Amino acid sequence: MQQKNTVNKQVLRTREWIFNALLTLLETMPYEDIKISNITDKADVARQTFYRNYKSKDDIIVNYLDDRFNEFKAKAKEAQNRSTAATFILSFELFMEHREALIKIKNAGLDYLLFNQLLSYNKYFLNHVSEKEQNNSNLHNEYFVKFQVGGLATIVLEWIKRDMSMTPEEIGGIVYEIVRLFKDQDGYLPDILSKKES
């Protein structure tokens, strides 16, 4: 068990070095000009170490965003008794903690990676729609969840494009005011988030 934790720590540390190397390179080079060898040299890791962790440069960012989403799920689960507005604020606080990295990713013209990855989390929400809700209208719930996640992804991306100048409380409050209009619908995202994971 201890060996597995050590390996996980080593993998996490290596991924952090690689991610930070990419962010540093983005300060002086366009993303499309950055080669894997630039990243491995900057991170001081072997090329095979890179490929043990990633398939491409895009995977570095995708993995980073997945880690943030997993962090959000854990924090949302811990804060299940919070209000819906507080849950949205929590999500924007988490983004704000990673402001520098997100803005560098945006400035590199990688908005599409951010947006596509945010949209990919539809699967998580769809898997957490209750059986009762699924029986009511599977297609309706699927589209409703995608509608909400797509809207949230667009708002998050727009907030990042504006250099995250609004506080988490301000942007979280706006999102809450928008989504609360749907609170009586099956498949309402805050209800899905408040459910315990199976």
JOCOR-V319680 format. One record per backbone hydrogen bond with DSSP energy under -0.5 kcal/mol. NH is the residue of the N-H (numbers start at 1). CO is the residue of the C=O. E is the energy in kcal/mol with one decimal. If there is no record, write none. Layout:
<<NH,CO,E> <NH,CO,E>>
This chain:
<<5,1,-1.9> <6,2,-2.1> <7,3,-2.5> <8,4,-2.7> <9,5,-2.3> <10,6,-2.4> <11,7,-2.9> <12,8,-2.8> <13,9,-2.5> <14,10,-2.6> <15,11,-2.8> <16,12,-2.2> <17,13,-2.3> <18,14,-2.5> <19,15,-2.8> <20,16,-2.8> <21,17,-2.3> <22,18,-2.3> <23,19,-2.4> <24,20,-2.4> <25,21,-2.5> <26,22,-2.1> <27,23,-0.6> <27,24,-1.1> <28,25,-1.5> <29,25,-2.2> <33,30,-1.4> <34,30,-0.8> <34,31,-1.2> <38,35,-0.5> <39,35,-1.8> <40,36,-2.9> <41,37,-2.3> <42,38,-2.3> <43,39,-2.7> <44,40,-1.0> <45,40,-2.2> <50,46,-1.7> <51,47,-2.1> <52,48,-1.3> <53,49,-0.9> <53,50,-1.2> <54,50,-2.7> <60,56,-0.7> <60,57,-1.2> <61,57,-1.0> <62,58,-2.6> <63,59,-2.8> <64,60,-1.8> <65,61,-2.6> <66,62,-2.6> <67,63,-2.4> <68,64,-1.8> <69,65,-2.4> <70,66,-2.6> <71,67,-2.1> <72,68,-2.4> <73,69,-2.6> <74,70,-2.1> <75,71,-2.4> <76,72,-3.1> <77,73,-2.2> <78,74,-2.1> <79,75,-1.6> <80,77,-1.1> <82,79,-2.1> <87,83,-1.8> <88,84,-2.0> <89,85,-2.4> <90,86,-2.5> <91,87,-1.9> <92,88,-2.0> <93,89,-2.4> <94,90,-2.1> <95,91,-2.0> <96,92,-2.4> <97,93,-1.9> <98,94,-0.7> <98,95,-1.3> <99,96,-1.7> <102,98,-2.5> <103,99,-2.8> <104,100,-2.0> <105,101,-2.4> <106,102,-2.4> <107,103,-3.1> <108,104,-1.4> <109,106,-2.0> <110,105,-1.8> <113,110,-0.9> <114,110,-1.7> <115,111,-3.0> <116,112,-2.8> <117,113,-2.2> <118,114,-2.4> <119,115,-2.5> <120,116,-1.6> <121,117,-0.5> <121,118,-1.1> <122,119,-2.0> <123,120,-1.1> <125,121,-1.6> <126,122,-3.1> <127,123,-2.2> <128,124,-0.6> <128,125,-0.9> <129,126,-1.1> <134,130,-2.5> <135,131,-2.4> <136,132,-1.4> <137,133,-1.3> <141,137,-2.7> <142,138,-2.4> <143,139,-2.5> <144,140,-2.6> <145,141,-2.8> <146,142,-2.3> <147,143,-2.6> <148,144,-2.2> <149,145,-2.9> <150,146,-2.8> <151,147,-2.1> <152,148,-2.6> <153,149,-2.9> <154,150,-2.2> <155,151,-2.3> <156,152,-2.9> <157,153,-2.5> <158,154,-2.4> <159,155,-2.6> <160,156,-2.4> <161,157,-2.7> <162,158,-1.6> <163,160,-1.9> <164,159,-2.9> <165,162,-1.1> <171,167,-2.5> <172,168,-2.5> <173,169,-1.9> <174,170,-1.9> <175,171,-2.4> <176,172,-2.4> <177,173,-2.3> <178,174,-1.8> <179,175,-2.9> <180,176,-2.3> <181,178,-1.1> <182,179,-2.3> <183,180,-1.4> <185,182,-2.4> <188,185,-1.1> <191,188,-1.0> <192,188,-1.8> <193,189,-2.8> <194,190,-1.7> <195,191,-0.8> <195,192,-0.8>>
